[in-house]
Amino acid sequence: MVEGAARELNPIIRDELYLITREALRNAFSHARAQHIEAEITYAERAFRLRIRDDGEGIPTQILEEGLPGHYGLSGMRERAKQVGGKLDFWGRAGAGTEIELSIPGSIAYRTSVARPLFSLFSLFRRKAG
């Protein structure tokens, strides 16, 4: 599901978002053995949000908090989110599925165009000259 008008993401954010999403989906398919997976993307003015839910086996609370020894999937996802100024939350419990939500402030997530302000300035000069 996609909410809001799609906006171009900052390339660095887009790449990290892809890697976090890939890991979340891989976990849902491989570890949780989920039958249904929902992905929700929200393009809000103040924030970009990604939510992924599954109906799989869920993640025990201890693993959510500490990770699985020798595995870096959850900790890697948290680290990637933090590096791009985002917040990553996990919910789940054994037997009840898992939900992750990544939220990144819009001022960081969305690509801004340098050409647009320059073009606006040019238009202003053109109007004054004419």
C-alpha positions in Angstrom: 0.0 0.0 0.0 1.3 3.5 -0.8 -0.1 6.6 0.9 0.7 10.1 -0.4 2.2 11.3 -3.6 5.4 9.5 -4.4 8.4 11.7 -4.0 12.0 11.2 -5.1 14.2 10.0 -2.3 17.7 11.2 -1.5 19.9 8.5 -3.3 21.8 7.6 -0.1 18.4 7.1 1.8 17.0 5.1 -1.2 20.0 2.7 -1.1 19.9 2.2 2.7 16.1 1.8 2.5 16.5 -0.9 -0.1 19.0 -2.8 2.1 16.8 -2.5 5.2 13.7 -3.6 3.2 15.5 -6.5 1.6 16.6 -7.8 5.1 13.1 -7.4 6.5 11.6 -9.4 3.7 14.3 -12.0 3.7 13.7 -12.5 7.5 10.0 -12.8 6.9 10.4 -15.4 4.2 13.4 -17.4 5.7 13.0 -17.2 9.4 9.4 -16.4 10.1 7.9 -18.6 7.4 5.3 -16.0 6.8 2.3 -16.7 4.6 1.3 -13.1 4.2 3.5 -10.0 4.1 2.2 -6.4 3.9 4.3 -3.4 3.0 3.1 0.1 3.5 5.0 3.2 2.3 3.9 6.6 3.4 5.1 9.8 1.7 4.1 12.4 4.3 5.4 16.0 4.2 7.2 15.6 7.6 8.4 12.0 7.2 8.9 9.0 5.0 7.6 5.9 6.6 8.0 2.2 5.7 6.1 -0.5 7.6 6.4 -4.2 6.9 4.1 -6.7 8.7 4.0 -10.5 8.5 2.0 -13.3 9.9 4.9 -15.5 10.6 6.3 -17.2 13.7 7.3 -13.8 15.2 10.5 -12.9 16.9 11.0 -13.7 20.6 11.4 -10.5 22.7 15.0 -11.5 23.8 16.1 -11.7 20.1 14.4 -8.4 19.3 16.3 -6.7 22.1 19.7 -8.5 21.8 19.8 -10.0 18.4 20.7 -13.6 17.6 24.3 -14.5 18.4 26.4 -14.7 15.2 23.7 -13.0 13.2 23.7 -9.3 12.2 20.4 -8.8 10.4 18.5 -6.9 13.1 21.4 -5.0 14.4 22.5 -4.2 10.8 19.0 -2.8 10.1 19.1 -0.7 13.2 22.6 0.6 12.4 21.6 1.5 8.8 18.5 3.4 10.0 20.5 5.3 12.5 23.2 6.3 10.0 20.6 8.0 7.8 18.8 9.8 10.7 15.9 7.3 10.8 14.2 5.5 13.6 13.6 1.8 13.3 11.1 0.0 15.6 10.3 -3.7 15.8 7.2 -5.3 17.3 6.6 -9.0 17.6 6.5 -12.0 19.8 6.8 -15.7 19.2 3.8 -17.0 17.3 2.2 -13.6 16.6 4.1 -12.2 13.5 6.4 -9.3 13.3 6.1 -5.6 12.3 8.9 -3.2 11.6 8.5 0.5 11.0 11.2 2.8 9.6 10.6 6.5 9.9 12.9 9.1 8.4 12.3 12.9 8.6 11.2 14.4 5.3 13.9 17.0 5.4 16.4 14.1 5.2 14.5 11.5 3.1 13.4 13.5 0.2 15.6 14.8 -2.6 15.7 18.5 -3.0 16.5 20.1 -6.3 19.3 22.7 -6.4 18.1 23.8 -9.8 14.6 24.9 -8.7 15.7 27.8 -6.4 18.1 28.9 -9.1 15.4 28.8 -11.7 13.1 30.8 -9.5 15.7 33.5 -9.0 16.2 33.7 -12.8 12.4 34.1 -13.3 12.4 36.9 -10.7 15.1 38.8 -12.6 13.4 38.2 -15.9 10.1 39.7 -14.6 11.8 42.8 -13.1 13.8 43.4 -16.4 10.7 43.0 -18.6 
